[in-house]
Amino acid sequence: MRIPFDSIIAEEKFTGYLLVKRDFDDKSQYLAKAGYTAENYLTLINDIKFLISENDAVEERNDDYGTFYRVSGTLPGTGSTTIDVATIWMRRKIDNKFQFITLIPVRRK
């Protein structure tokens, strides 16, 4: 199953969380390895949209709010460095729409 291309992706997830340096659970430095910054967050969103169009979603769990899915793959970055990630999505019970929840770095072995 593929996550729909028109799924909900709140820009605030990027401008206020993923691309902002944090003391705990910082993901901005990992994303910066591939050239993603707060200034080019739309590039990251577009790359995530491409990732979900090319990779299958795996159902992970259910709760009162909906069903959670993981889509893993490689983001191309803005230069020559690529990064592996897992994106987490929820299919909301209230309206059956898919919503981006977060991104998790996947370290290469």
N, C-alpha and C positions, 0 to 999 in steps of 0.2 A: 504494500500500500504506500502511496505517496501523499505527503502533506500538500494540500492545495496551494498553488502559487499565490492566491489572493488571501492567504491567512493573515490574521492580525499580528502586526509587528509594531509595538510601541517604540517610537524613537527614543523615549526617555530611558529605555532599557540600555541604550548605548551611550547617550549623552550624560546620563546621571548615574550609571552603574558600571557597565562592562568596560568602558574606556576611561574610567576615572580611577586614579591610583587610590588604593584603599589599604589600611593596615591589616585587615583580615580578608581573606578570600579574594585577593587581588587578581584580576584577570587581565588588566590593562597591559602589564609588562609582557605577558605571553602574546597578546594580540599585536603589540608593538613590534615583536620580532618579525612579523610579516608586513609591517608598515601601516597597520590600522591605528588610527588616532581619533580623537574627538573631532578633529577638523575634517576627516574624510569618512565619518561614520556611515554615510549613505553607500559608500563602496562596500563596506562590510555587510550592510543589509542586502545589497544586491548579490554579493557573493553567497550569502546564506540562502537567498531565494534560489540561486542556481544549484546549490548543494542539495536542497530538498527536491528539486526537480530531477535530479540524477540519482538519488539514493532512496532506498526503501526505509520506511518508518517501522520501528519495532515497538510493539505495545509493551509498556513497562508495569503500569499499575493503575488502579482506579481509586478514587476517593469521592467524597460528597460533591466535589466541584466538577469532576470529569475524568476522562481517561488520558493518561500521560503516555507520550511516545518519545522515542529517541531516534534521531537521525544522525549518523556518524559519517565523516568524510574529511576531505582535505580542502582547506581554503587556499586559494592561489596567492593571496597577499598582493601588495602593490609593487613588489620588486621581484627579486629572485628567490626569496624564502617562502616556502609554503608551511602551513601548520595544520595539524590534525586536531579536529574538534568533534564533540558530540553536542548536538543541539537538542533541547528539550522543548516539547510542545504539549499543549493540552487541548483536547477536544471537549469544549465546555458542555456540561449537561444542560444548562439553561437555554442555549440556542443552537447547540451542535456545531458551533464555529471553532476553528482551530486558532490557537493563540500561541505565539512564541513566549516561552518562559525564561530560558537562559541558555548559555553556552558554557560548555565544560572543556577545558584543555585536555587533550589526550597526548601524553608524552610518548615519543617514539622510543622504542627499545633498542 
